[in-house]
């Protein structure tokens, strides 16, 4: 994707886009793909809540608390609004 003009050469602008893809619209897909690859630890192609929050102790704790909260709301059939 960095070789925009497909001439099999990389210009300074194309190389800069390669180094800093988040700053170039035509490179946004690369940023998304790389970020998802980093987060998707089990390689199944999707990001679970555990992967999103991270597998640290704090991440796991937050994940379990979030899941418990959602289950309680579902059981009580309570509508929750965030201001």
JOZIPE-V821389 format. One record per residue. SS is DSSP state (~ for helix, > for strand, _ for the rest). PHI is phi in whole degrees, 0 to 359 (NA if undefined). PSI is psi in whole degrees, -180 to 180 (999 if undefined). Layout:
BEGIN
SS&PHI&PSI  SS&PHI&PSI
END
This chain:
BEGIN
_&NA&-21  _&288&-32  _&278&79  _&300&-44  _&273&3  _&55&38  _&261&11  _&61&24  _&227&150  _&246&118  _&282&172  ~&301&-43  ~&297&-44  ~&294&-39  ~&293&-39  ~&298&-41  ~&297&-37  ~&295&-42  ~&286&-32  _&230&64  ~&297&-27  ~&295&-15  ~&263&1  _&232&125  ~&304&-40  ~&288&-7  ~&252&3  ~&301&-37  ~&298&-35  ~&296&-43  ~&298&-46  ~&297&-48  ~&300&-46  ~&294&-39  ~&295&-45  ~&296&-39  ~&300&-41  ~&293&-39  ~&279&-37  _&285&81  _&294&-33  _&269&-2  _&69&23  _&272&1  _&88&-1  _&227&158  _&253&116  _&281&166  ~&298&-36  ~&296&-44  ~&294&-40  ~&297&-45  ~&281&-16  _&96&154  _&261&17  _&291&168  ~&302&-47  ~&296&-42  ~&299&-45  ~&297&-45  ~&300&-46  ~&298&-41  ~&299&-49  ~&295&-37  ~&294&-41  ~&297&-46  ~&297&-42  ~&297&-41  ~&299&-47  ~&298&-42  ~&298&-42  ~&299&-45  ~&298&-41  ~&294&-42  ~&295&-44  ~&278&-9  _&54&47  _&260&137  _&270&131  _&245&123  _&249&136  _&254&125  _&281&999
END
